[in-house]
Amino acid sequence: MRLLESLILSKTITYDIVARDDYGRSVAEVWVDIINVNDAMISCGYK
């Protein structure tokens, strides 16, 4: 998860909760500045 660390470690993030899963956990879109962290992870092969 070094990619995730490099994207968010020591940075201010913003997020939008978009859903709840079957266990009641929040599912969110995560942003650092203009970078969508979710999209960055997926484009690098993470699911």
C-alpha positions in Angstrom: 0.0 0.0 0.0 2.9 2.4 -0.6 0.9 4.1 -3.3 -1.9 4.9 -0.8 0.7 6.2 1.7 2.3 8.4 -1.0 -1.1 9.8 -1.9 -2.4 10.7 1.6 0.3 10.5 4.2 0.7 13.9 6.0 -1.8 15.5 3.6 -5.2 17.0 4.1 -7.9 14.8 2.6 -11.6 15.4 1.9 -14.2 12.8 1.4 -17.8 12.3 0.4 -19.7 9.4 1.8 -21.5 7.8 -1.1 -23.0 4.7 0.4 -23.1 2.2 3.3 -22.1 -1.4 2.8 -24.0 -4.4 4.1 -22.3 -4.1 7.5 -23.1 -0.4 7.9 -19.6 0.9 7.1 -19.2 4.1 5.1 -18.1 3.9 1.5 -16.5 7.2 0.4 -14.8 9.0 -2.5 -11.5 10.3 -1.1 -9.7 13.4 -2.5 -6.3 15.1 -1.9 -6.4 18.4 -3.7 -7.7 17.6 -7.1 -6.6 13.9 -7.1 -9.3 11.3 -6.6 -7.6 8.7 -4.5 -10.1 6.0 -5.4 -9.5 6.5 -9.1 -5.7 6.6 -8.6 -5.7 3.3 -6.8 -7.9 1.6 -9.4 -5.8 2.9 -12.3 -2.8 1.3 -10.7 -4.4 -2.1 -10.4 -6.0 -2.0 -6.9 -9.6 -3.0 -6.5 
